[in-house]
């Protein structure tokens, strides 16, 4: 569980260090300079749309990651609860063995 949590945290931190909207605006500005060449213009517009799709995908990925981290946290809390219950049962069993109650129960 700890390794999975660490891997998810690393994935969460692996975000792009740039604003895709800023890149798109820059592309559009450059596109305006080359507007007389239809091939360049078409390619630039395709690139802008591609970056928009990538931005949407990254946002969806980050949202999904946040959801999974929340699920993992809930599972980790549940695991801790069960570990505590197991420890209590183990302690109680050891106490019963120590007092000889187990022999009376099995007899």
C-alpha positions as a Markdown table, in Angstrom:
| # | Residue | x | y | z |
|---|---|---|---|---|
| 1 | Unk | 0.0 | 0.0 | 0.0 |
| 2 | Unk | 2.8 | 2.4 | 0.9 |
| 3 | Unk | 4.6 | 1.7 | -2.4 |
| 4 | Unk | 1.3 | 2.3 | -4.4 |
| 5 | Unk | 0.8 | 5.6 | -2.5 |
| 6 | Unk | 4.3 | 6.7 | -3.2 |
| 7 | Unk | 3.9 | 5.8 | -6.9 |
| 8 | Unk | 0.6 | 7.8 | -7.1 |
| 9 | Unk | 2.3 | 10.8 | -5.4 |
| 10 | Unk | 5.1 | 10.7 | -8.0 |
| 11 | Unk | 2.5 | 10.5 | -10.8 |
| 12 | Unk | 0.7 | 13.5 | -9.3 |
| 13 | Unk | 3.9 | 15.5 | -9.2 |
| 14 | Unk | 4.7 | 14.7 | -12.8 |
| 15 | Unk | 2.8 | 17.7 | -14.2 |
| 16 | Unk | 4.0 | 19.8 | -17.1 |
| 17 | Unk | 5.8 | 23.0 | -16.0 |
| 18 | Unk | 4.1 | 25.1 | -18.6 |
| 19 | Unk | 0.7 | 26.6 | -19.3 |
| 20 | Unk | -0.7 | 25.0 | -22.5 |
| 21 | Unk | -3.0 | 28.0 | -23.0 |
| 22 | Unk | 0.1 | 30.2 | -23.1 |
| 23 | Unk | 1.6 | 27.9 | -25.7 |
| 24 | Unk | -1.6 | 28.0 | -27.8 |
| 25 | Unk | -1.7 | 31.8 | -27.7 |
| 26 | Unk | 1.9 | 31.9 | -28.9 |
| 27 | Unk | 1.1 | 29.5 | -31.7 |
| 28 | Unk | -1.8 | 31.6 | -32.8 |
| 29 | Unk | 0.3 | 34.8 | -32.7 |
| 30 | Unk | 2.9 | 33.0 | -34.9 |
| 31 | Unk | 0.1 | 31.7 | -37.1 |
| 32 | Unk | -1.0 | 35.2 | -37.8 |
| 33 | Unk | 2.4 | 36.1 | -39.1 |
| 34 | Unk | 2.3 | 33.2 | -41.5 |
| 35 | Unk | -1.4 | 33.5 | -42.4 |
| 36 | Unk | -0.5 | 33.9 | -46.1 |
| 37 | Unk | 0.8 | 30.4 | -46.2 |
| 38 | Unk | -2.2 | 28.0 | -45.9 |
| 39 | Unk | -0.1 | 24.9 | -45.1 |
| 40 | Unk | 1.6 | 26.6 | -42.2 |
| 41 | Unk | -1.7 | 28.1 | -41.0 |
| 42 | Unk | -3.5 | 24.7 | -41.2 |
| 43 | Unk | -0.6 | 23.0 | -39.3 |
| 44 | Unk | -0.6 | 25.6 | -36.6 |
| 45 | Unk | -4.3 | 25.3 | -36.1 |
| 46 | Unk | -4.1 | 21.5 | -35.9 |
| 47 | Unk | -1.3 | 21.9 | -33.3 |
| 48 | Unk | -3.4 | 24.3 | -31.2 |
| 49 | Unk | -6.3 | 21.8 | -31.2 |
| 50 | Unk | -3.9 | 19.0 | -30.4 |
| 51 | Unk | -2.6 | 20.9 | -27.4 |
| 52 | Unk | -6.1 | 21.6 | -26.2 |
| 53 | Unk | -6.9 | 17.9 | -26.3 |
| 54 | Unk | -3.7 | 17.2 | -24.4 |
| 55 | Unk | -4.7 | 19.8 | -21.8 |
| 56 | Unk | -8.1 | 18.2 | -21.4 |
| 57 | Unk | -6.5 | 14.8 | -21.0 |
| 58 | Unk | -4.0 | 16.0 | -18.4 |
| 59 | Unk | -6.8 | 17.6 | -16.4 |
| 60 | Unk | -8.9 | 14.4 | -16.6 |
| 61 | Unk | -5.8 | 12.3 | -15.6 |
| 62 | Unk | -5.2 | 14.6 | -12.6 |
| 63 | Unk | -8.8 | 14.4 | -11.5 |
| 64 | Unk | -8.7 | 10.6 | -11.8 |
| 65 | Unk | -5.5 | 10.5 | -9.8 |
| 66 | Unk | -7.0 | 12.6 | -7.0 |
| 67 | Unk | -10.0 | 10.2 | -6.9 |
| 68 | Unk | -7.7 | 7.2 | -6.7 |
| 69 | Unk | -5.6 | 8.8 | -4.0 |
| 70 | Unk | -8.8 | 9.4 | -2.0 |
| 71 | Unk | -9.8 | 5.7 | -2.5 |
| 72 | Unk | -6.4 | 4.6 | -1.4 |
| 73 | Unk | -6.5 | 6.7 | 1.7 |
| 74 | Unk | -9.9 | 5.2 | 2.6 |
| 75 | Unk | -8.5 | 1.7 | 2.1 |
| 76 | Unk | -5.4 | 2.5 | 4.2 |
| 77 | Unk | -7.7 | 3.7 | 7.0 |
| 78 | Unk | -9.7 | 0.5 | 6.8 |
| 79 | Unk | -6.5 | -1.6 | 6.8 |
| 80 | Unk | -5.3 | 0.2 | 10.0 |
| 81 | Unk | -8.7 | -0.5 | 11.6 |
| 82 | Unk | -8.4 | -4.2 | 10.9 |
| 83 | Unk | -4.8 | -4.3 | 12.0 |
| 84 | Unk | -5.8 | -2.8 | 15.4 |
| 85 | Unk | -8.7 | -5.3 | 15.7 |
| 86 | Unk | -6.3 | -8.1 | 15.0 |
| 87 | Unk | -3.8 | -6.9 | 17.6 |
| 88 | Unk | -6.6 | -6.7 | 20.2 |
| 89 | Unk | -7.7 | -10.2 | 19.4 |
| 90 | Unk | -4.1 | -11.5 | 19.6 |
| 91 | Unk | -3.6 | -9.8 | 22.9 |
| 92 | Unk | -6.9 | -11.2 | 24.2 |
| 93 | Unk | -5.9 | -14.7 | 23.0 |
| 94 | Unk | -2.5 | -14.5 | 24.7 |
| 95 | Unk | -4.2 | -13.4 | 27.9 |
| 96 | Unk | -6.6 | -16.3 | 27.7 |
| 97 | Unk | -3.8 | -18.7 | 27.1 |
| 98 | Unk | -1.9 | -17.3 | 30.1 |
| 99 | Unk | -4.8 | -17.7 | 32.5 |
| 100 | Unk | -5.5 | -21.2 | 31.3 |
| 101 | Unk | -8.9 | -20.3 | 30.2 |
| 102 | Unk | -8.3 | -22.0 | 26.9 |
| 103 | Unk | -7.9 | -25.4 | 28.6 |
| 104 | Unk | -11.3 | -24.9 | 30.4 |
| 105 | Unk | -13.0 | -23.8 | 27.2 |
| 106 | Unk | -11.7 | -26.8 | 25.2 |
| 107 | Unk | -12.6 | -29.3 | 28.0 |
